[in-house]
């Protein structure tokens, strides 16, 4: 594993991790610091590290290298900057998850692939994940509205299970909302407890929960074994 420079996060009041799998350094995360994208990246990662309420525009300026005047020309406020940053990052993540799903031969395979992609993203980019899943609740406003749109879109994709062979007739559109909500809350608990780097271990249990909700206990136990195998990665 590549080591993260010790100076990379010293000003964020967080302990530097040991590998890039835990979190990227600022130099790597924001290669074009004075661009709009650099400011948006700085906003998301500062919020992820400091919390939305504690994060300040000045910290974002320091990390991105832009002046207050440049920031004010591009964004009306901290809230507007975060909302724009959130929209872009949430849309990218949603596209990645929806693209991972159709790669499977069945709904179960596709769901497992999308869930694995989500957990991998959280493990590799915990500050981004914290901003997208936890701190958006403090931000509210346009960012929260985008969060809800993404949740609804993902729930719509999960709801395709009701049309899959063998699905239980008792499942309803609310089932998908329950499954998506349970996944999000489980991930938030791990992030909040400082266990984001180990979040991929949730794959078997969460896949089991989803399959149980749509296909019953027998299929859910089969899925538990398949998800455990998938979480171990390819042999050799």
N, C-alpha and C positions, 0 to 999 in steps of 0.2 A: 504493500500500500504506500501511496505518496504521503509524506508528512505535511501537515499544515504548518506554515510559518507561525511561530509563537506570537509575532507582533500583529498577525492578521486580524485578531479580534480583541486586542487588549483594551480598546476604548469602548467596548460594548457591555462591559460588566458581565461577561460570560466567560467561563473557563474554556480555553482553546481546546478543541477536540484533537484526537490523535491521528485521524485519517480524514481524507476528503469524503469518505462515505458518510461521516457524521455531519459535516457541514463544510461548504467551500469557504476559502478565504475571500476577503473583499476584492483583492486584486484580480482573482479569477472570476468572481461573480459579476464584477462590473468593469469589464475591459475597456469600454468606451464611456468614461465617467461623465464627460460633459455633454453627452447626447441626451435626448429626451428619454431614450430607453435606459440609459444609465441612471437618470434621476428616478425613474419608475422602479428599477431594480433596487436602488438605494432605499427608496421608501418602503418597499415590501420587506426587505431584509432588516431594516432598522426597526420597523414595527414588529417583526418576528422576534427580534432580539430584546427589544425594550418594552414591548407592549404598546398598543395603540395610544392609550392615554398618556404614557410617559414619552413617547417618541416626539421629537420636535423637528420643525422645518430646518433649524440650524444644523442639527445632526445630519439630516439628509443633504444639506449643502456641503457640509464637511466631507461626507463620504463620496458625493458625486463630483465635487469640484466646481459646481456652478455658483454664481453669485446670487444674492437675494434678488437683485434686479432681474436677472435671467429667469429665476424661478417664478417671479411674479408675472412676467410676460407669458410664461407657458401655462401656469396654473393659477387659479384664483385663490386657492387655500390649501392647507394640508389635507382637508377632507376631499377636495376635488382631485388632488394628486393621488391620494390613496385609492379613490374610486376608479380613476382611470387605470392605475396600476393593477388594481384588483380585477377589473374587467378583462384586461389582456391576459393575465396569468390564469384566471379561472376558465376563460374560453379555451386557452391552449391545453390545460389539463383535461377539460371536458372532451375536447377533440381527441386527445391521446387515448382516453379511456374508451370512447365510442369506437375508435379505430381498432383497439385491441380486442374488443368483443367479437366481431365477426370472424376473427381468425380461428375460432373453434368450430368443430364439426357439429356441436349441439349447443343448446342454450347453456347447459352446465359448463361445457368447455369454454365458451365465450365469456361467461360470467367470471369464471375462475381466472381467465387471462386478464380481464379488465381489473379485477380485484388485485391481482398480483402486481399489475402496473401501478395502481394507486399506492399500494403499500411500499413498493420500491421507491416511488417518488418521495413519499414521506420520509423514508429511511435515509435517502440520499440528500434531501433538501429540507431539513427540519425547520429552519427559520421561515422558509417560504410556506411550508405546510401550516405552521403556527399562525402566520398572517392570514392565510386563506380559510382556515377552519375554525380558529379560536378568536383571533383579534378582530375579525370582521363583526363579531357580535357586539364589540364595544364601539366600533365605528358606525354601525347602522347605516342609514341613508342610502345612497345609490349603490354602495358596495354591498350592503345587505340585500338589496333588491336583486342584484346580480347573483349573489349566493343562492337566493331562493329560486331564481330562474334555472341555474345550473342543477340544483337538486331536483327540480321538476323534470328537467330534461333527462337526467340520469334515471329517475324513477320511471319515466316513460319507457326507457330502454329495458330496464329490469322487468317491467310489466309484460314484456313479450313472452315471458315464461308461461303465462296463462294459456297461450296458444300452442305451446309445445306439447308433443305427445306425452301422455302420462300425467299431465298436470292435474292437480286436485280441483274439483269444481268449487270448492269453498274459498279459493283465493279470489280477492277483489282488487281493484286499483289501490285500495289502502294498503294492501300487502306490500306493494313495491315501496311505498312511502315508509312503512315500518322497517323494511330491510335496509333501505338507504340510510334512514335515520340511525339505525342500530350500528351500522358500519361507521358512520361519521362520529358518533359518540364514543365508540370503542377506540377509535384512533385518537380522538381528543384526550381521552383519559391517559393513553400512553404518552402523548406529547407532553401533557401537563405534569406527568410523573418523571419526565426526563428519560423516557425509554423509547424515543423515536427511532433510534438506531436499531432497535430489536422488534420493530412493529411488524415485520414480515412474518413473525411467528404466529400472528393472528389469522393467517390465511386459512388453515384447516377449520378452525372454529367458526369463522364468519361464512365460509363457503357452506359448511354444514347447516348453519342457521338458515341461509337463503334457500337451499334445496329442501330442507324440512318444511319451510313455509309454502312451497309450491308442489312438492312431489311426495311428501310423506316420509315416515321414519325409515323405511327400508332403503330408499334411495339416498336419504341423508347420510346414513352410515356408510354407504358405498362412496359417497362424495368425500366423506371425512378421510377415507383412505387415499383417494385420488389426490386430494388437496395436500395431504401430508407428503406424498411422493413428489408433487410439484414443488412444494416449498423447499425440498432438499436439493433441487436443481438436477441437472444431468449428471449421470454417473461418470466417474473418471475425471 
